[in-house]
């Protein structure tokens, strides 16, 4: 404890003792004053008791209107009273004593025989002997000003006199004598004075004074004793404390020496611990990184948080160059280039050390020699370390470099830790590179699958040109319905993919069935129904298409279970299949077929509404009617538009002899609402049977073939049909004026007996049936 400390402690203790003594003395004085007040209250209560006795005595006299006593030499009638005497039967004079006179006489008697003094008085006394003195006048004036007060008293300063006055108020009995003085009920008429002897009170005060002084003396003596004891022990404590302080100084010197050693050990351990913490964060980031770039960025930037690591960079080998893959530089003053040549004569010191680490596959640690522009830096660098990065098979592929501001350089444990980090970094980079290769292979595999599947779809549409664009339209309709139903984007995308592939099973359908432009037979229909299961069977064997396969399998299922495949409950069918079923049916109804013209959008939606709850799912049908109402359908013709379609038509609708369209296709063309042919020309070859008989069937066939060629060449804008074996029909989309001399001038028909009769019919678009 210092001198100031000792002085402060002494002062503090003295103040505490003095405050405690003062408090005790104050408490004693308070108790003395309380005792004085109690003694005064005893005097007051005694005076009140005497006053009350006098008042009771007066009240008794007043109840009876006063008392009568025999007259004697000292007692004469009161001249202030009416009827102040009476004579008894014996002729004795009885003098009337009223309450006031009785009070006065009792007071005088008490004053003579005891030390208690009584007096009845008033400010307006009838008897001058009752006049008030100074104290009594003061008390009576007090009662007049304080009508609610009943008592007034005074104790002399020397405690030798205690005077008391009790108020007397006018009562009904008082008015008999004092009404003529102007008093009323409740007014203060006067008072009774009581003076109490104070001998006993004075003795109590004297005893209280002696007791108080003794207590005060005891308190002061105790304070002095306590202070003395405190001072004695304080000197002993100070002596011991001085010895302790000297011992402490010796111990402090030894502890300081030991602490400095521990601090050095602690700083070393803290440095390594902080490094381990930083590397732990780096390893955690390495495990969560998703790419080679993020591995490099996360590891380098996290290491840059280390307080002594000024700059960290990672370089990757690219042939004979070292490319700086990522760098974290606090002053942005290191490695101005992004790529360096790996040669022994590299001018840049740190890159040269890195090149040595790569060449010798070992860690290089060097003292850093800053260039001129780096010497003025606020954070000078002292050491540089370069650690090679290598794959598990020991192939070096890069370098990991760190600049340190620490004067002591890199600790041995630090180097080991950084080398382990470089090894982990190499493993992680190798893992991500391998992962990238695998992902690329998987992407290629998936791409090959998709290209193969889409190639199948393209093959189908190439085989069946009349359904070209069908899958794309169905996918579009599916998307619109699914989004309106609130289906999420991912599921909607899956439905679109299924829609594009929904007819892939048709690759297994024979051309004779798939490409047939007319109505299918029952057997052909059974064959075409197999395409849903065939598509399911193809796609379910490919992992990425398993979900789509289930949707495709049921895209021709009905809500009532009567479609294909047949079902027993609506829940057996995936909900997405119900969407595809509506979209597929809508496109089929609004697309032209050779054997059936397309319906309008309104007609198709009416069909969907009609079969809601039987063929179609009610919920899907309701939404489809709403979202497909504004769809614009591109009008197409089902006539062959290229050589492939021409060959296809020739298989089903061409006459084998003349290679013209046959009568079956004529019937379809006339009933198709999309055809715009408005003029039909019927050419009847009369007497052709006679020509056959005369020239033979072969010549007749040659004539028909030549005539067909002539008609096609002469009227390229028309569609030419062979009709009923020997006749021809031409359909024109524009009005024409037929030359009636055309056949007569034809060289082919000159000189033979054939007469060609021509009939022309004007027809409206969409005319049903033959006009003849």
C-alpha positions in Angstrom: 0.0 0.0 0.0 1.4 3.5 -0.9 1.6 6.5 1.4 -1.4 8.0 -0.3 -3.3 4.8 0.2 -2.5 4.7 3.9 -3.5 8.3 4.4 -6.7 7.7 2.6 -7.5 4.6 4.6 -6.8 6.4 7.9 -9.0 9.3 6.9 -11.8 7.1 5.7 -11.8 5.1 9.0 -11.7 8.3 11.1 -14.6 9.7 9.1 -16.6 6.4 9.6 -15.9 6.4 13.4 -16.9 10.1 13.7 -20.0 9.7 11.6 -21.0 6.7 13.7 -20.3 8.6 17.0 -22.2 11.7 15.7 -25.1 9.5 14.7 -25.2 7.9 18.2 -25.0 11.3 19.9 -27.8 12.6 17.6 -29.9 9.5 18.5 -29.4 10.2 22.2 -30.4 13.8 21.8 -33.5 12.7 19.9 -34.4 10.2 22.6 -34.0 13.0 25.3 -36.2 15.3 23.4 -38.9 12.6 23.0 -38.7 11.9 26.7 -39.1 15.6 27.5 -42.2 15.7 25.3 -43.6 12.7 27.1 -43.1 14.3 30.5 -44.8 17.5 29.2 -47.7 15.3 28.0 -48.0 13.9 31.5 -48.3 17.4 32.9 -50.9 18.3 30.3 -53.0 15.1 30.9 -52.9 15.8 34.7 -54.1 19.4 34.1 -56.9 18.1 31.8 -58.0 15.6 34.4 -58.3 18.4 37.1 -60.2 20.5 34.6 -62.6 17.7 33.8 -63.3 17.2 37.5 -64.1 20.8 38.0 -66.4 20.8 34.9 -68.2 17.7 36.1 -68.8 19.3 39.5 -70.2 22.4 37.8 -72.4 20.3 35.6 -73.8 18.5 38.7 -74.6 21.9 40.3 -76.1 23.2 37.1 -78.4 20.2 36.7 -80.1 21.1 40.0 -80.0 24.9 39.4 -77.4 25.4 42.1 -77.4 24.5 45.8 -78.5 26.2 49.1 -76.4 26.4 52.2 -77.0 28.0 55.6 -75.8 31.5 56.0 -72.8 32.2 58.4 -70.6 35.1 59.2 -68.4 34.5 56.1 -71.1 33.6 53.7 -73.5 36.3 52.6 -75.9 36.2 49.6 -74.3 36.9 46.3 -75.4 40.3 45.1 -74.9 39.3 41.4 -77.6 36.5 41.6 -81.3 36.8 41.5 -83.2 35.0 44.3 -79.9 34.7 46.0 -81.4 33.3 49.3 -84.5 31.5 50.7 -85.9 30.8 54.3 -86.5 27.3 55.4 -89.3 26.2 57.7 -87.4 27.1 60.8 -86.7 30.6 59.5 -83.0 29.9 58.7 -81.6 31.8 55.7 -80.3 29.5 53.0 -77.9 31.2 50.5 -78.0 30.1 46.8 -74.6 28.8 45.5 -74.6 28.7 41.6 -72.1 26.7 39.6 -69.7 29.6 39.0 -69.7 30.6 42.7 -69.2 26.9 43.6 -66.3 26.7 41.3 -64.7 29.8 42.7 -65.2 28.6 46.3 -63.7 25.1 45.5 -60.7 26.9 43.8 -60.1 29.1 46.8 -60.3 26.2 49.1 -57.8 24.2 47.0 -55.5 27.1 46.7 -55.3 27.3 50.5 -54.9 23.6 51.2 -52.7 22.3 48.2 -50.2 23.4 45.7 -52.7 23.0 42.9 -54.1 26.4 41.8 -57.6 26.8 40.3 -59.4 29.9 39.1 -62.6 30.5 37.1 -62.4 33.7 35.1 -63.8 35.5 32.1 -63.1 38.5 30.0 -66.6 39.8 31.1 -66.8 38.8 34.7 -69.8 39.7 36.8 -67.6 39.5 39.9 -64.6 41.8 39.7 -62.7 39.2 41.8 -62.9 36.8 38.8 -61.0 39.2 36.5 -58.4 37.5 34.2 -54.6 38.1 34.6 -52.2 38.2 31.7 -51.9 34.4 31.1 -55.7 34.0 31.5 -56.4 36.9 29.1 -54.0 35.4 26.5 -55.7 32.0 26.8 -59.3 33.5 26.5 -58.3 35.5 23.5 -56.9 32.3 21.9 -60.2 30.5 22.5 -62.1 33.4 20.9 -59.9 33.2 17.8 -59.9 29.4 17.7 -63.4 28.3 18.6 -62.7 24.6 18.1 -59.8 24.6 20.6 -60.6 23.5 24.2 -57.2 23.8 26.0 -54.4 26.3 26.2 -51.2 25.7 28.3 -47.7 27.2 28.9 -44.6 25.8 30.6 -42.1 28.3 31.9 -38.6 28.3 30.5 -37.2 27.3 33.9 -39.7 24.4 34.1 -41.0 25.8 37.5 -44.5 26.8 36.4 -47.1 24.9 34.2 -50.3 26.9 33.6 -53.3 25.4 31.9 -56.6 26.9 30.8 -59.7 25.0 29.8 -62.5 26.7 27.9 -66.1 27.0 29.3 -68.7 27.3 26.6 -72.3 28.6 27.1 -74.9 25.9 27.8 -78.6 26.4 28.4 -78.2 26.6 32.2 -75.7 29.4 31.8 -78.1 31.7 30.0 -80.1 32.2 33.2 -77.4 34.4 34.5 -75.5 35.6 31.5 -78.0 36.0 28.8 -78.2 39.8 29.5 -74.4 39.9 28.6 -75.1 38.9 25.0 -73.8 35.4 25.1 -75.3 32.6 23.0 -75.1 28.9 23.1 -71.6 27.6 22.2 -69.9 30.9 22.9 -66.8 30.9 25.1 -68.0 32.4 28.5 -64.7 32.0 30.2 -62.4 29.3 31.5 -61.0 27.4 34.4 -57.3 27.8 35.1 -55.3 25.0 36.5 -51.7 25.4 37.6 -49.8 22.2 38.3 -46.7 21.9 40.5 -43.6 20.8 38.5 -41.4 19.4 41.2 -41.7 15.8 39.8 -41.2 17.1 36.2 -38.1 19.0 37.3 -36.7 15.8 38.9 -37.4 13.8 35.7 -35.6 16.5 33.6 -32.6 16.5 35.9 -32.3 12.7 35.8 -32.8 12.7 32.0 -30.0 15.3 31.7 -27.6 13.2 33.8 -28.4 10.0 31.9 -27.9 11.7 28.5 -24.5 13.1 29.5 -23.4 9.7 30.7 -24.4 8.1 27.4 -22.7 10.9 25.4 -19.5 10.4 27.4 -19.6 6.7 26.8 -20.0 7.2 23.0 -17.1 9.6 22.8 -15.0 7.3 25.0 -15.8 4.3 22.7 -14.8 6.4 19.6 -11.5 7.3 21.1 -10.8 3.6 22.1 -11.8 2.3 18.7 -9.5 4.9 17.0 -6.7 4.0 19.3 -7.0 0.3 18.6 -7.4 0.9 14.9 -4.2 3.0 14.9 -2.3 0.3 16.8 -3.3 -2.4 14.4 -2.9 -0.2 11.4 0.8 0.4 12.3 1.2 -3.4 12.6 -0.5 -3.9 9.2 1.6 -1.2 7.6 4.8 -2.8 8.9 3.8 -6.2 7.4 2.6 -4.6 4.3 5.9 -2.9 3.7 7.6 -6.3 4.1 5.2 -7.8 1.6 5.7 -5.0 -0.9 9.4 -5.6 -0.8 8.8 -9.3 -1.3 6.4 -8.5 -4.1 8.9 -6.4 -6.0 11.3 -9.3 -5.9 8.6 -11.7 -7.1 7.4 -9.3 -9.8 10.9 -9.2 -11.3 11.0 -13.0 -11.4 7.4 -13.2 -12.7 8.1 -10.6 -15.4 11.0 -12.6 -16.5 8.9 -15.8 -16.6 6.0 -14.0 -18.2 8.1 -12.7 -21.0 9.2 -16.3 -21.7 5.6 -17.5 -21.6 4.4 -14.6 -23.7 6.9 -15.5 -26.4 5.7 -19.1 -26.2 2.1 -17.9 -26.2 2.7 -15.7 -29.2 4.3 -18.6 -31.0 1.4 -20.9 -30.1 -1.2 -18.2 -31.0 0.5 -17.7 -34.3 0.3 -21.4 -35.1 -3.2 -21.6 -33.7 -4.4 -18.7 -35.8 -2.8 -20.2 -38.9 -4.6 -23.5 -38.1 -7.9 -21.7 -37.7 -7.4 -19.9 -41.0 -6.5 -23.2 -42.7 -9.5 -24.8 -41.1 -11.7 -22.2 -42.7 -9.9 -22.7 -46.0 -10.5 -26.5 -45.9 -14.1 -25.9 -45.1 -14.4 -23.7 -48.2 -12.5 -26.2 -50.3 -15.0 -28.9 -49.4 -18.0 -26.7 -50.4 -16.5 -25.2 -53.5 -18.3 -26.1 -56.7 -15.6 -25.4 -59.3 -11.9 -25.1 -59.9 -12.2 -21.3 -60.0 -14.1 -21.2 -56.7 -11.6 -23.5 -55.1 -8.7 -21.2 -56.0 -10.6 -18.0 -55.2 -11.9 -19.2 -51.8 -8.6 -20.6 -50.7 -6.5 -17.6 -51.7 -8.9 -15.0 -50.3 -9.4 -16.8 -47.1 -5.6 -17.1 -46.5 -5.3 -13.4 -47.2 -7.3 -12.8 -43.9 -4.2 -14.0 -42.0 -2.6 -11.0 -40.4 1.0 -11.7 -41.6 0.2 -12.9 -45.1 0.5 -9.9 -47.4 0.0 -11.6 -50.7 -1.0 -15.1 -51.8 -1.2 -16.4 -55.4 -1.6 -19.7 -57.2 0.0 -20.4 -60.5 -0.9 -23.2 -62.9 1.4 -24.7 -65.5 0.4 -24.3 -69.2 3.2 -25.8 -71.3 6.3 -23.7 -70.7 4.4 -20.8 -69.0 3.1 -20.2 -65.5 -0.4 -18.6 -65.5 -1.4 -16.7 -62.4 -4.8 -18.4 -61.7 -5.8 -16.3 -58.7 -4.1 -13.6 -56.5 -5.0 -11.8 -53.3 -2.7 -8.8 -52.8 -3.4 -6.2 -50.0 -1.4 -3.5 -51.8 -2.0 -4.7 -55.3 1.7 -4.3 -56.1 2.8 -7.8 -56.8 3.0 -9.8 -60.1 2.0 -7.2 -62.6 1.7 -9.8 -65.4 -0.8 -12.6 -65.6 1.6 -15.1 -67.2 5.3 -15.8 -67.0 7.8 -18.0 -68.8 9.2 -20.9 -66.8 12.9 -20.5 -67.4 15.9 -20.4 -65.1 16.6 -16.8 -66.1 13.3 -15.3 -64.9 13.9 -11.7 -63.8 11.1 -11.7 -61.3 12.4 -13.1 -58.0 9.2 -14.7 -56.7 8.4 -16.3 -60.0 12.0 -17.5 -60.2 11.6 -19.2 -56.8 8.3 -20.6 -57.9 9.9 -22.0 -61.0 12.6 -23.7 -58.9 9.9 -25.2 -56.6 8.2 -26.6 -59.8 11.4 -27.9 -61.3 12.7 -29.6 -58.2 9.2 -30.5 -56.8 10.1 -29.1 -53.3 9.3 -26.2 -51.1 11.4 -23.0 -51.6 11.8 -20.5 -48.8 13.7 -17.3 -49.4 14.2 -13.9 -47.8 12.3 -11.4 -49.9 14.2 -8.6 -51.6 11.7 -5.9 -52.6 12.2 -3.8 -55.7 12.6 -0.1 -55.4 8.9 0.8 -55.7 8.1 -1.7 -52.9 10.7 -0.4 -50.4 8.5 2.6 -49.4 5.6 0.3 -48.5 4.0 0.7 -45.0 4.0 -3.1 -44.6 7.4 -4.4 -45.7 7.7 -8.0 -46.7 10.4 -10.2 -45.3 9.9 -13.8 -46.5 8.6 -15.7 -49.5 7.6 -19.4 -49.7 6.7 -21.4 -52.9 5.1 -24.8 -52.6 4.5 -27.1 -55.6 1.0 -28.3 -56.3 0.8 -31.9 -57.5 -1.7 -34.5 -58.4 -1.9 -37.8 -56.4 0.4 -39.5 -58.9 3.0 -36.8 -58.0 2.7 -34.9 -61.2 3.4 -31.2 -60.5 0.8 -28.9 -62.2 1.3 -25.6 -60.4 2.7 -23.6 -57.4 1.3 -22.1 -54.3 3.1 -18.9 -53.1 2.8 -16.7 -50.0 4.6 -13.4 -48.9 4.9 -12.9 -45.2 5.4 -9.7 -43.2 6.7 -11.6 -40.2 10.3 -10.7 -39.3 11.0 -14.2 -37.9 9.9 -15.8 -41.1 8.0 -19.1 -41.4 7.9 -21.5 -38.5 8.7 -25.1 -39.0 5.2 -26.1 -38.0 3.9 -23.4 -40.3 5.8 -24.9 -43.3 4.4 -28.4 -42.6 0.9 -27.0 -42.3 1.2 -25.1 -45.6 2.6 -28.1 -47.3 -0.3 -30.2 -46.1 -2.7 -27.4 -47.4 -0.9 -27.5 -50.8 -1.4 -31.3 -50.9 -5.1 -30.9 -50.0 -5.5 -28.1 -52.6 -3.9 -30.4 -55.2 -6.3 -33.2 -54.3 -9.3 -30.9 -54.4 -8.3 -29.4 -57.8 -7.7 -32.8 -59.2 -11.1 -34.0 -57.9 -12.9 -31.0 -59.5 -11.1 -31.6 -62.8 -12.1 -35.2 -62.7 -15.6 -34.2 -61.8 -15.7 -31.7 -64.7 -14.5 -34.5 -67.1 -17.2 -36.8 -65.8 -19.9 -34.0 -66.0 -18.8 -33.3 -69.5 -19.1 -37.0 -70.3 -22.5 -37.2 -68.7 -23.6 -34.1 -70.5 -22.4 -35.6 -73.8 -24.2 -38.8 -72.9 -27.5 -37.0 -72.1 -27.0 -34.9 -75.3 -26.5 -38.1 -77.3 -29.7 -39.5 -75.8 -31.6 -36.4 -76.5 -30.3 -36.1 -80.0 -31.1 -39.8 -80.6 -34.7 -39.4 -79.3 -35.3 -36.2 -81.2 -33.9 -37.9 -84.3 -36.6 -40.6 -83.8 -39.2 -37.9 -83.5 -37.9 -36.3 -86.7 -38.0 -39.6 -88.5 -41.6 -40.0 -87.5 -42.5 -36.6 -88.9 -40.5 -37.3 -92.0 -42.3 -40.6 -92.5 -45.7 -39.0 -91.8 -45.6 -35.5 -93.2 -49.3 -35.0 -92.6 -48.7 -34.8 -88.9 -45.6 -32.5 -89.3 -45.5 -30.0 -86.4 -47.9 -32.1 -84.4 -45.6 -32.7 -81.5 -44.5 -29.1 -81.2 -48.1 -27.9 -81.2 -49.2 -30.5 -78.6 -46.3 -29.4 -76.4 -47.4 -25.8 -76.7 -51.0 -26.7 -75.8 -49.8 -28.8 -72.8 -47.8 -25.8 -71.5 -50.7 -23.4 -71.7 -53.1 -25.8 -69.9 -50.5 -26.8 -67.2 -49.7 -23.2 -66.3 -53.4 -22.3 -66.2 -53.9 -25.2 -63.8 -51.2 -23.7 -61.5 -48.6 -26.5 -62.1 -45.0 -25.5 -61.2 -42.5 -24.6 -63.9 -40.4 -27.7 -63.4 -43.3 -30.1 -63.8 -44.6 -28.1 -66.8 -41.2 -28.5 -68.5 -41.3 -32.2 -67.9 -44.8 -32.3 -69.5 -43.5 -30.4 -72.5 -40.7 -32.9 -73.0 -43.1 -35.8 -72.8 -45.4 -34.1 -75.3 -42.5 -33.7 -77.8 -41.8 -37.5 -77.4 -45.4 -38.7 -77.0 -45.5 -40.3 -80.5 -42.0 -41.8 -80.6 -43.6 -45.3 -80.4 -44.8 -44.8 -84.0 -41.3 -45.8 -85.2 -42.5 -49.3 -84.6 -45.8 -48.8 -86.6 -45.7 -50.2 -90.2 -45.6 -47.6 -93.0 -48.7 -49.1 -94.5 -50.6 -48.2 -91.4 -48.9 -45.0 -90.3 -48.9 -43.4 -93.8 -52.3 -44.5 -94.8 -54.2 -41.3 -95.6 -57.7 -43.0 -95.5 -59.7 -44.5 -92.7 -58.0 -47.4 -90.8 -59.4 -50.8 -90.6 -60.0 -52.5 -87.2 -56.7 -54.4 -87.5 -54.8 -51.3 -88.6 -56.3 -49.4 -85.6 -55.2 -52.0 -83.2 -51.7 -51.8 -84.7 -51.6 -48.0 -84.3 -52.8 -48.3 -80.7 -49.5 -50.1 -79.9 -47.5 -46.9 -80.3 -48.3 -45.6 -76.8 -46.9 -48.7 -75.1 -44.0 -48.9 -77.6 -43.0 -45.4 -76.7 -43.2 -46.2 -73.0 -41.1 -49.4 -73.5 -38.4 -47.5 -75.3 -38.1 -44.6 -72.9 -38.6 -46.4 -69.6 -35.2 -48.1 -70.1 -33.4 -44.7 -70.0 -33.0 -43.2 -66.6 -33.5 -39.6 -67.6 -36.8 -40.5 -69.5 -38.4 -42.8 -66.9 -40.8 -40.1 -65.7 -41.7 -39.1 -69.2 -42.3 -42.7 -70.2 -45.1 -43.0 -67.6 -46.9 -39.9 -68.9 -46.5 -41.1 -72.6 -47.9 -44.5 -71.8 -51.3 -43.1 -70.8 -51.7 -40.2 -73.2 -54.5 -42.0 -75.0 -56.2 -43.2 -71.7 -59.7 -42.0 -71.1 -61.2 -40.6 -67.9 -63.9 -43.3 -68.0 -61.2 -46.0 -68.5 -62.2 -47.0 -72.0 -59.1 -45.7 -73.8 -55.8 -47.5 -74.3 -54.5 -48.8 -72.1 -57.8 -49.5 -70.3 -58.0 -48.4 -66.7 -60.3 -49.2 -63.8 -60.1 -45.9 -61.9 -59.2 -42.3 -62.9 -56.4 -42.2 -60.4 -54.5 -44.9 -62.2 -53.6 -42.4 -64.9 -51.0 -39.7 -64.2 -52.6 -36.2 -64.1 -50.1 -34.9 -66.7 -51.3 -37.7 -69.1 -54.9 -36.3 -68.9 -53.5 -32.9 -70.0 -51.6 -34.4 -72.9 -54.7 -36.4 -74.0 -56.7 -33.1 -74.3 -53.9 -31.3 -76.1 -53.4 -34.3 -78.5 -57.1 -34.5 -79.3 -57.4 -30.8 -79.8 -54.6 -30.7 -82.3 -56.0 -33.8 -84.1 -59.4 -32.1 -84.5 -58.0 -28.8 -85.7 -55.5 -30.3 -88.2 -56.4 -31.4 -91.7 -56.4 -35.1 -92.6 -56.7 -36.6 -96.1 -59.7 -38.5 -95.0 -61.2 -35.8 -92.7 -61.1 -32.0 -92.9 -60.1 -30.0 -89.8 -62.6 -28.5 -87.4 -62.6 -24.9 -86.2 -61.3 -24.1 -82.8 -64.9 -23.5 -81.5 -66.0 -26.9 -82.9 -63.0 -28.7 -81.3 -63.6 -27.0 -77.9 -67.3 -28.0 -78.1 -66.2 -31.6 -78.6 -63.9 -31.4 -75.6 -66.8 -30.0 -73.5 -69.1 -32.7 -74.8 -66.8 -35.5 -73.7 -65.7 -33.9 -70.4 -66.0 -36.5 -67.7 -66.0 -39.4 -70.1 -63.1 -39.1 -72.5 -61.4 -36.1 -70.8 -60.6 -35.2 -67.2 -63.3 -32.6 -66.2 -60.8 -30.3 -64.5 -58.4 -30.4 -67.5 -61.2 -30.0 -70.0 -62.6 -26.9 -68.2 -59.2 -25.1 -68.2 -58.4 -26.2 -71.8 -61.7 -24.6 -73.0 -60.6 -21.4 -71.4 -56.9 -21.2 -72.5 -57.3 -22.7 -76.1 -60.1 -20.4 -77.1 -57.8 -17.8 -78.7 -55.5 -20.3 -80.4 -54.8 -19.4 -84.1 -54.6 -22.6 -86.3 -52.5 -22.3 -89.4 -54.5 -23.6 -92.4 -52.7 -26.2 -94.5 -53.6 -28.3 -97.5 -53.3 -32.0 -97.5 -52.5 -32.2 -101.2 -48.9 -33.5 -101.8 -46.4 -30.7 -101.8 -43.2 -32.5 -102.6 -41.9 -35.6 -104.4 -42.0 -37.8 -101.3 -45.7 -36.9 -100.7 -46.3 -37.5 -104.4 -44.9 -41.0 -104.1 -46.9 -41.6 -100.9 -50.1 -40.5 -102.7 -49.2 -42.7 -105.6 -49.3 -45.7 -103.2 -52.8 -45.0 -102.0 -54.6 -42.6 -104.4 -52.8 -42.9 -107.8 -54.2 -44.8 -110.8 -51.7 -47.4 -111.7 -52.2 -47.0 -115.4 -52.3 -43.2 -115.9 -50.5 -42.2 -112.7 -53.4 -39.7 -112.1 -55.3 -39.4 -108.8 -58.0 -42.0 -108.6 -61.7 -41.7 -107.9 -61.2 -42.3 -104.2 -59.1 -39.2 -103.8 -61.6 -37.2 -105.9 -64.3 -38.1 -103.3 -62.0 -36.9 -100.5 -61.0 -33.7 -102.3 -64.7 -32.8 -102.8 -65.6 -33.4 -99.2 -62.6 -31.6 -97.7 -63.8 -28.1 -96.5 -60.3 -26.7 -96.9 -60.1 -27.3 -100.7 -60.8 -24.2 -102.8 -61.6 -25.9 -106.1 -64.6 -24.0 -107.5 -64.7 -25.4 -111.1 -65.1 -29.1 -112.0 -64.7 -30.1 -115.6 -66.0 -33.7 -116.5 -64.6 -35.2 -119.7 -66.6 -38.2 -120.9 -65.0 -40.4 -123.6 -67.9 -41.6 -125.7 -67.5 -44.8 -127.8 -64.2 -45.7 -126.0 -65.4 -49.3 -125.6 -65.7 -49.5 -129.4 -62.1 -48.3 -129.7 -60.9 -51.0 -127.4 -62.8 -53.7 -129.4 -61.3 -52.4 -132.6 -57.8 -51.7 -131.5 -57.4 -53.9 -128.5 -57.0 -53.2 -124.8 -53.3 -52.4 -125.0 -53.9 -49.6 -127.5 -56.8 -48.3 -125.4 -54.5 -48.2 -122.4 -51.9 -46.4 -124.4 -54.5 -43.8 -125.5 -55.6 -43.2 -121.9 -52.0 -42.8 -120.8 -51.2 -40.3 -123.6 -54.4 -38.4 -122.9 -53.6 -38.2 -119.2 -50.1 -36.8 -120.0 -51.7 -34.2 -122.4 -54.2 -33.0 -119.7 -51.5 -32.7 -117.0 -49.2 -30.8 -119.3 -51.9 -28.6 -120.7 -53.6 -27.7 -117.4 -50.8 -27.7 -114.7 -53.0 -25.5 -112.4 -55.7 -28.2 -112.2 -55.8 -31.5 -110.3 -56.5 -34.3 -112.8 -58.4 -37.5 -111.9 -59.2 -40.7 -113.8 -62.9 -41.3 -113.3 -64.9 -44.5 -114.0 -62.1 -46.1 -116.1 -62.7 -44.2 -119.3 -63.4 -40.6 -118.2 -61.4 -37.7 -116.6 -62.2 -34.9 -114.1 -60.3 -31.7 -113.8 -60.6 -29.5 -110.6 -59.7 -25.8 -110.9 -59.2 -23.4 -108.0 -59.9 -20.4 -110.2 -62.7 -19.7 -112.7 -61.9 -20.7 -116.3 -63.5 -20.5 -119.8 -63.3 -24.0 -121.4 -62.4 -24.2 -125.1 -65.1 -26.5 -126.5 -62.8 -27.2 -129.5 -59.9 -28.4 -127.4 -60.4 -32.1 -127.8 -61.4 -31.9 -131.5 -58.2 -30.2 -132.2 -56.1 -32.6 -130.2 -53.9 -34.6 -132.6 -54.2 -37.7 -130.4 -57.9 -38.0 -131.0 -58.0 -37.1 -134.7 -59.0 -39.9 -137.1 -60.6 -42.2 -134.5 -64.2 -42.6 -133.4 -63.8 -41.2 -129.9 -66.0 -38.2 -129.1 -65.2 -36.3 -125.9 -68.2 -34.7 -124.1 -67.3 -31.9 -121.7 -69.5 -30.8 -118.8 -68.5 -27.8 -116.6 -69.8 -27.4 -113.0 -69.4 -24.3 -110.8 -68.9 -25.4 -107.2 -68.5 -23.6 -103.8 -65.7 -24.4 -101.5 -66.5 -27.3 -99.2 -69.1 -28.8 -101.5 -70.0 -32.3 -100.4 -70.5 -35.1 -102.9 -70.3 -35.3 -106.7 -72.2 -32.6 -108.7 -73.4 -35.2 -111.2 
